[in-house]
Amino acid sequence: MRIIIDQNLCTEPERCGICLKVCAPQVFALHPEGEDTLCPEKWVVDPIWTTFCIQCDECVKYCPRHAVFVGQ
Amino acid sequence: MCEWCKKHGAGGKWYLNARNYTDDLAREIGAEEYLTVLWQNFERVYVQKHFGMSATGLKRKLELPLIGRFLRWYVDYKIHREKHLNPKDGDGHFGQVIPVEEAQLLLNMAGQNEGGIARVKCVCRKMNRNIDDYNCLAFGVLAEVATRIPRYIPETGVVKLDVDQAFDFVREMNTRGRVHTVWFEPVPFIGGLCACDYPSCTGLRMRRDFGLLAVSKAEYVCMVDYDRCVGCRTCIPRCQFGALNFSDSMGKAYISPFRCFGCGLCRDVCPEECIRLVPRQEIPGLQGEY
């Protein structure tokens, strides 16, 4: 499954995080950008467990910035 | 008795061996350096490349013939290794499910450290669901390390608990239906007691969805006393492991002995007190089923 998050549109995932909560198979993960950080400046959402994606499209529906794309 | 009890249990269970909580041991194995790197990079454990391979599509990779078998062996070996640990990958950080009464014994030992017991943010829930949930208890050196990293402590400041407060907290978590897990970080130092639920917990997720041994089953298994079970179904929603269901034909609760992790959550709510925790050792067919 191809899941793409447009990182230009998804600018504040740490405040939002809606996709992380609505995803039933819990495909996404939130992580700080860069390594070894005490106070990460930027957080990023990435689709990690893409094999679990059931294409329910909940993340696409709920994303307030239309940053998620799910397709073959 | 599991492999870790034999190695680090001093004749008993590994998490009931007082030496595994001591500051001396932590110093001896360099736990502070390990934990500092691990906790600063914790949320990146999924996105890190392991052995040149990312975790993306792990399920498919594990199902590959031959390569999948090697990969499974390699990941389990990496999780459980005791030397040459790479803290960024979380090597040597694995745990076991425990019932609530053993949490009390364990907290008594953990409270003796210089660092004491601190309540910190759950890394798993943050990275998996973006939930700020302060429900992990960190012991000793980890309590010191984790409270130095601003994103793991509440905005109101560090929460330190004494043994009684910690146990009250664990009991509250038990009432809310959380599974108690105790963690090596790194093996054999015991760094924390978590209140987990599937699938937000990374360890339980690894275990249930991928069959990787990041979390072992408890030393116990739950058994229903069929003479006393009245079929009230109170226990049914408590199981996180898909081991418990209501058998309509028998009119009683049914627990699969192979799926049961022995956390005892169902036992704690049974009004008839008809669910027992039986040591795995006493059941020949379940010995070694961790």
Contacts between the chains, C-beta under 8 A, distances in Angstrom:
chain1	res1	chain2	res2	distance
A	13	B	130	7.5
A	14	B	130	6.9
A	16	B	130	7.9
A	17	B	129	7.4
A	17	B	130	2.8
A	20	B	128	6.7
A	20	B	129	5.1
A	20	B	130	4.6
A	21	B	129	5.7
A	21	B	130	6.7
A	21	B	131	7.7
A	26	B	128	5.8
A	26	B	129	7.4
A	26	B	199	5.0
A	26	B	200	7.5
A	26	B	205	7.3
A	29	B	43	7.6
A	29	B	46	4.8
A	29	B	47	7.0
A	29	B	127	5.2
A	29	B	128	6.3
A	30	B	43	6.7
A	30	B	126	6.7
A	30	B	127	5.1
A	30	B	128	7.6
A	30	B	130	5.3
A	31	B	43	4.2
A	31	B	44	4.9
A	31	B	46	7.0
A	31	B	47	5.5
A	31	B	127	6.0
A	32	B	43	5.9
A	32	B	44	6.8
A	35	B	41	6.1
A	35	B	44	6.9
A	35	B	88	7.8
A	36	B	37	7.3
A	36	B	40	5.3
A	36	B	41	6.4
A	37	B	40	6.2
A	38	B	40	6.6
A	38	B	148	7.9
A	38	B	149	5.8
A	38	B	150	6.4
A	38	B	151	7.9
A	39	B	150	5.4
A	39	B	151	6.7
A	40	B	151	7.1
A	46	B	46	7.9
A	46	B	47	6.0
A	47	B	56	7.7
A	48	B	46	4.9
A	48	B	47	7.0
A	48	B	55	5.9
A	48	B	56	5.9
A	49	B	55	7.9
A	49	B	56	7.9
A	49	B	58	7.1
A	49	B	59	7.2
A	49	B	209	7.8
A	50	B	56	6.1
A	50	B	57	5.8
A	51	B	57	5.1
A	51	B	58	7.4
A	51	B	59	4.2
A	51	B	60	5.0
A	52	B	59	6.9
A	52	B	209	7.4
